[in-house]
Amino acid sequence: MHANRLIKKLAIPGVLAVGLAGGLALAPTSASAIPATQRACLNSGLALAGGSATYHPIGVAVHVNNGTKARRVVVFVSMDANVSVNAEMRLSWSIDGGPVTDYQFGPGNIAENQQFWGTRTVMDVIKVGPGFHTLTPEVRLSGGAGATGNVGQVCTIAEAYTK
């Protein structure tokens, strides 16, 4: 008898959870304004030498369509990268081919020296206006004349956030 009561107590929340999950699957999401091309991955093969203030496209971009209103877009970049001793790699975003500056949308330092290649990931929040936009992650190498840095496999993803 106790086992039957326990099963009923556990079954009711389980049924409610399944029903709730099913209802959530039908609800529209804030990311629905972004087309299927919201993600891109490739082996960049980007090699940088000599620290400078010049940003270089990594080779991946994401495209968003905000429809008729401005919205914040959450963007992620994950990449395998390395830099030489006394160097660092900075990451920021070009919006529709515009200029790139340090710390414009979030953390700027994506890679500092370590003995081996490492996977580096950053999340930024970018507010863009109505219509179609291309968001392109770019990196620059900071350090002396002998500084070097490399970007291997890289992926970027965009998701809309409407609030």
N, C-alpha and C positions, 0 to 999 in steps of 0.2 A: 504494500500500500504506500509506504513512504517512497519507494522507487517511482511509482506512477505520479505522485505529486511533484517530485523532483523533475521528472521528464516534462510534465506540463509547464512547470515554472521556467524551464530552460527553452522549451519549444516556442512559447509565446514571444519572448524577445527576439528569437531567431526569425520567426515569421515577420515580425515588425521590421527587423533590420533588412530582410530581403525586400519587403514592400517599399521601404524607404529608399533603398539602393535603386530599385526599379524606377521609382518616381524621379530620382535625381538624374538617372540616365536620360530621361525625356526632357528635362529642363534645359533651356538654352544657356550657353555659357558665354562669358565675356570674351572669350577667344574666338568666337564665331566670325568676327570681322577679318581675321587673318586667314589668307588663302593657304592652300596646302604647301606652298613653297616657303613655309615659315621656318624651315630648317635646312642646313647645308653642311656637308662634311667633305673633306678632301685631304690629301697629303700635300701640304703647302710647299714644302721644300724651300721655304724662304730662309736665306742666309744673310745676315747683316754683319757689317764690319765698321768699326770706328763709331764711337758714340756721337750722336747729334740730336738736334731737335726735330729732325725730319721723320714724319710718320710714313709707314709703308702698309698698303693693304695686304691682309693675310691671304686673300684669295677666295673668301667666302662672304656672302651677303645674304640678308633675309629681307623679304618684301612684306610690307603691311598695307592694309587698306582700312583706314579709319572711318570710311563712309563720310558722313556729314559733320562729324564733331572731333575735336581734339581728344586724345587719350594718352595715358601713360602705357608704355610698352616695356615689359620686363624681358631683357635679353640676357642670354647666357653664352659664354664662350668657354670651351674646354679644349686645351691643346697640350701636346707634348712639346716641351721647349727646353732649351738650355742657354746659359750665358757663361762667358768666361769670368775669371776672378776679377773683382772690382768693377763689375758691370751689372746693370739691371735692365729689364725689358719693361716698358710701359705700354699700356693698352688703353685706347679710347675709341670713339665711334665717329665715322663720317656719316652725316645725315644727308641723303640726296646729293652726294658728291661735295658737300661743304667742307670747310676747314676742320681740323682736328686739334684739340688742345688737351693738355694733361688735366685729369681730375674733373672733367666736364660733367660726367654722368655718374661717377662712382669711384671705386678704388682705381688707382692708376698703375700700381706696381704689380705686374703679373709674374715676373720671374727674377729671382736673384740667384747668385751662384750657389751651386751644390755640386757634389762630385759627379753625379750622373744626370741624364735627362730626367725630367719629372713631368707629371701631368699637372697642369695649372688650370684652375677654373675661376671665373669671375661672373658675378651677376650685377647688372646695372639696370637702372630705371630711367627711361628716356621719354620725355613728353614730346609728342609730335602732333601737328595740326591735322585738320581734315584731309581726306584724300589718300592717294597712294604714296608710299615712301620706301626708299631703299636704305637700310641700315648696314653699314660696312665696318667691321672691326678692323682697326689698324694698330700696328705696333711700332715703337721706336726703341732704339738701343741707347741707353744712357751709360756713359763711361768715357775713358780716355781713348786715344787714337788706336790702341791695340785691342780694344774691346771687340768681342765677337758674340753673336747670338744666332740661334737657329730655331725655327718653328717647323715641326713635323706634322703629324696628323692633327687636324683641327676641326671642331664642330661648333656651330652656332645655332641657337634656337630663339625664337621670339614668341611671346605670349602677351595678349592684350590684358590690360587692367583698367577698368572703366571708372574707378572711384578716385 
